[in-house]
Amino acid sequence: MLRILGSAKRLCDGLTRRDWLQAGGISLLGLGLNDLLAPAARARPATSAESAGKARHVILLFLYGGVSQLDTFDPKPPAPVDIRGPFQPIRTVLPGVYLSEHLPLLARRLDRVALVRSLTHPHPIHGVAYAVTGIDRVDIPMELNRHDPRHWPFFGCVIDYLDEQDRPRATPPAMPRTIHLPWVQS
């Protein structure tokens, strides 16, 4: 497990959502790289091949859930640091409403935003079955056991199966089709 900052909380057997955000935020050069390269890109005319690209491969990174509300829109300023997370709350233009320190522009314009903090659902677990298959069934023992044979197939499996029907492979791939390296085609 990659551990950049914080405790060793996990999402399945991989990185936590917070780890993904931290890894993306490490590269400060990456934040301003677009501004540095934009003048050079505007200076040269685009060829027809560059202006209408063709995507041959798509990498689908499906991180279910999303950014924690405690790290963005509901930071809970009076809560202990262990509860509210590592980011500092900042004031907004609305009295008594705080946002994460990473949302300063939104904090200045929050009077133009409808901030909803009262959503709920009847399920006692944030199961992924409904999110990735559309099957509205909650079975807590099944959700807690990722090897349970009653799990519905992930929608990516269906796409993979249909793709194999259209273009069967003569030989098995060197790597599983779920893995892609930029210099190797799986």
Secondary structure, DSSP 4 states (H G I P E B T S, - for coil): ----SS----BTTB--HHHHHHHHHH-HHHHHHHHHHHHHHHHSPPPHHHHS------------S-S-GGGTT---TTS-HHHH-SSPEEE-SSTT-EEETT-HHHHHTGGGS--------S-SS--SHHHHH------HHHHH-TT-TTPPPPHHHHHHHHHHHHS--SS--SS-TT--BTTB--
